[in-house]
Amino acid sequence: MNSAKAMILAGGMSTRLYPLTKQVPKPLVPVAGEPITAHIMRWLQSFGYTDLAINVHYLADRIEAAFGDGSRYGVKLNYLHEAELMGSAGALKPLESFFTETFVVVGCDDLTDANLDALVAFHKERGALATIGLIEAEEVDQYGVVITDDRGRIVEFQEKPPKGTERSKLVNTGIYVFEPAIFDHIPAGTFYDFGKGVFPALQAAGADFFGMRLGGAYWRDIGTPAEYRLATADVLAGRVHLRGARATGVPAGVRLGNDVRIEGDVRLGSNVSVGRRVRIVGPAVIGDGVRIGDEAVVERSIVWDDATLGDRAVVRDSIVGIGYDVLADTALIDRIVANEPIAT
């Protein structure tokens, strides 16, 4: 086990998940009943990373209210409040005195079961300044592609290469291992990204900069609705194991009406009420406190906490935001719906 520190990057606006994230910041987006960042904290804790920093900006108060000091996840959370977003690397710079030994950085939207010990060992064996965790993907045109030599040294990047032009199938997971000397490559007081600033400069300078293929690991960035739905389906099907989380099933206390049919991989939360002759087809997640009326149908969808589905409502291939009311006799097909923030 390591005794090291880690950083969770969580300051972004998560516009790609609008309208869902207009009321819920991305770190709190639920995956199988728990916030994505809760899964990340448990993953880090399982490798001994218990002293964590997290930068917050958008809906920061909600993130703090949800996670508190981190103790329920076996970690200590240290919050960095960004008055202005400074980029993935710029957010790290104020924490220079916090990270005095080898440390890990991960995005708040990375769902993974990767072996962090193996990645850190690879990093140290090569005397690296920086190491990126890499995953092999079939389709890479929406990712940052990384080209390495036989030892894993990074020799080139391709950002979202058009299909057929990629020089590698290895993509950047956003899971990084750094030495404290990385701060020498991050300017203070300015917006600065790893992908556009730090990494190209390291590669051009011939620094000890490596990438390791995370063989056999699961990884998915849930930052788009399509990837979010795929990640949820993977969790429900058992393709990734999330520590401390219940993937599927119906807990005690759920109220089921007569002739309810539940088919496939389905997770119902607590305090759910399901009316008569309802049909729920997986992969599907029904959040805590959801009310489903008589003869409603839910197929291949994610319904967030405290939503209501009226009688005979149909929700198919859709995502329903927190506290949203789907009216009786309404059909949502391939839709994303959420409440807008209340003006103050």
N, C-alpha and C positions, 0 to 999 in steps of 0.2 A: 504493500500500500504506500502511496505517496502522502506526504504532508506538505501540500503546496496550495497556492492560491489560484483562483480562476476569475475571469471576467465574463459576465453575460452582457452582450450588447443588446439594449432594449429601448433605445431612445427614439426610434423612427416613428413616422406617422402611419405606416402600414396602409397606404392609400390603395394598394392593389386588392385589399380585402374589403374596401367600401362596398355597400353601406354598413357591413357588419361591424367594422371597427370605428364607426363614428361615435359609438357609445362604449365600446369595449376595446381597450388597447391590445395590441397584438400579443404581449406577454400573457394576457388572460384569455386568449382564444382557447376554447375547450377542445380537448382531444380525449374522447372516451371518458367524459365526465370530469376531467381535471384540466386546469390551465396548462398550455404547452410548456411554459417555463417551470411549472412544478415538476413535470417529467424531467426536464433538463437538470434541475437542482438535484433530484434523486439520482440521476445518472452520474453527475459529478461526485456526489457524496459517496456513491458506491466504490469509487476509486480513491477515496480519501481526501477529496477536495471539499473542505468544509468551511473555508474562509473565502467568501465570494463577494465580489463587487458587482454592482449592476447600475448602469446609467439609465436615468429616467427623465422624460421630458413631457411627452404627450400623455395626458390623463395620468400624471404621475401619482396623484393622491389615491387613485383607485388601485394602482399597482401596490403601493405601500400598505393600503388597507387590506388587500388580499393576502400578501405574503408576510407582512410584519417583519419580525427580525429573522425569519427563515427557520426558526427552531423546529417547527412542525415537520420540516423536510430534512432535519438533521444537519443544517448548515447555519452559519452566521452571515447575514446579509448586510453589506455596507453600501448605502445608496449614494450615488453621485447625481446631483440634480443639475441638469444642463439648462441654463436659461436660454441658450441658443444652441441648436444642433451643430456639432463640430465634426461630424463624419466618424466613421468607424475607428480610425486611428486617432483622430483629434479627441475623441471621447476618452481614450486611454491615457493621453498625455498627463492630465492632472493627477493621475494615480501613480506617477513615477516612483514616489517614495513608498507606496504600498507594495509594489512588486519588486522584491530584492533578490529573488531566486527564480529559477525556471518556472514559468506559469503558462496557463491555458486560457485561450479566448474562444468563446462560442457564441453564435447568434441565438437570440431568444426564440427563433422559429425553426430551429434545427431539431427534428425528431430523429433520434439515433440510439443504437445500442453498441456503438463502436467500442473497441477495446482501447481505452485511453492509455492504459499502462504500456501497451505495445507501441503506440504512437510516440509517447515520451521516451521510451527506450531507444527507438529508432533515431529520434532527434539527438539524444545524448551520445549514442554510438558514433554519430557522424560529426560531433562537435559543431552542431548547427547553431546558427543565430536565430533562424526561423524555419519552421516546418509546417506544411499544410497537409491536413488529412484529405485524401483523394478517394473518390468512388468512381468505379467504371459504370458508365451509363450508355444505353443504346442510342438515345436521342440527346444530343448535346447542344443544340442550337439555341437553347435558352439559358445556358450556363457559361461560366468562365472555364475554358479548357486549359489544361496544364500539360506541357510536354517536358518530360524528364529524361536524363541519361540513365545508363544501366545502374548507377548507384543511387538514383533518386534525386540527383541535383537538378534543379529547375533550370531549363534552358530557354523556355519560351512560353508565352501566354497567348491565347486566342479568346477574345471576348465575344460570346454568342456567335460563333462562326456559322454562316449559312450551310445548310445540309450539303454534304459532299465535299466541303472544303476543310473540315476539321482534320487536324494532324494528330489527334489523340482522342480517346474515349474517356479520359480521366478528367473529372470535373472537381472544382474547388468546393468543398463542403462548408467552408466557413468555420471549420474547427482548426485552431492554430495552436502551436507551441512556440513560445518565445523565450529568449534570454533577456535579462534586463537591459542589455546593450541596444535592444531594439528602439529604446526611447531616443537614442542618438539620431535616429532616422525619422523622427516625428517632430515637425516644427511646432512650437508653442503658439497658442493664441490665434490659430487659423484653422479653417475647415480643411480636413485632410482624411483621405480614405486609404485603407489598405490596398484595395484592388486597383485603384487608379494612381495612387501616389507611392506608397511604401514598397509594394511588391515589384513593380516595374523598375524602380530605382535599385533595389537589391539585386535583381537579376542582371541589370545592365552593369552594375559595379562588380559582378562576380563574387558576391558575398556568399557565405556558407548558408545557402538557402535551398531547402529540400522539400520534396513532396513524397508522402508514403501512401501507397494504395491500401485502403482499409479492407483487406480481403475478408469476405464473408459477412461484413457489417451491413446493417440497415441504416439508411439515411434518406431523409426527404425534407426539403424546405417547404413548410406549409404556408408560405407567403402569398400564394394565389389560391383562389377558390378551387381550381381543378386539383392542385397538389394537396390542398387541405382535405378534399373529399377522398383522394387516393390514400392519403396517410391514415385517415379514419378507417377506411375499408381494410387496410393492412393490419391495423391494430385489432379490429374485430375478428379478422381471420387468423390471428396469431402469427402473422409474418414478422412481427416485431414484439418483443417482450418489454413491457413497461413496468418498472419496479413499483410495487405498492399500489397498483391500479387494477381494477376489475374491468376486464375487456368486454364481456357480454353477460347477459342474464337479466333476470327480473328479481329485484330485492324484495325482502319481506316488507309489507306495508303498502305495496302498490295495489291500487284498487282496479280490478279487472271486471268489466261487465260480462254479460253472457255472450257466448259464441265469439270470443276474441280469437283471432288467428294470428300467430306470430311465426314467421317463416324466415329461415336463414340466420345470418349473424346480426343480432339485435341486442342493443344495450338500453335498458330503461333505468332512469335515475330514481332517486328517492322521492316519495310523496307525489308520485304520478297517479293520475286518475284516467282510466281508459273506459269509454262508454261501451254500449252494446254493439255487437256485430262489426267491430273495428278490425281492420286488416293492416298488419305492420310487416313489411317485407325488407329484409336486409340486403346490403349493409345499411343499417340505420341506427341512429342514436337519438334517444328521447331524453332530454335533460331533466334536471330536478324540477319538481313543481309544475310540470306540464299537464294541461287538461286537454283531453281528446274527446270530442263529442261522439254521439252515436253514429255508426255507419261511416265513419271517416276512414280514409285510406292513406297510409304513409308508406312510400316505396323509395328505397335507396336515397334516403334523405337524412339531414341532420337538423334536429329541432332543439334550439338552445333553451336554457332554463326559463321557467315561468311563462312560456308561450302558451297560447290557447288555440286549439283547432276546433272550429264549430262543427255542428252536425253535418255529416255528408261532405265535409271538406276533403279535398284530394291534394296531397303534397307528394310530388313525384320528382326525383332527381333534383332536389332543391335544398336550400339552406334557409332556415327560419331563425331570425335573430332573437335576442333575449327580450322576453316580455311582449313579443309581437302577437297580435290577434289575427288569426286567419278566420274570416267570417264564414258562417254556415253556407254551404252550397258553392264555395269558392274552389277553383282549381288552380294550383300553382304547379306548373310544369317547367322544369329546367329554369328555376328562378332563384334569386337571392333577395330576401326581403328583410328589412330591419327598421326599427323605429329611428326617427331622426332625433338628435339632441333637442331638448327643450330650451328655447331661448330664455336667457335671463337678463 
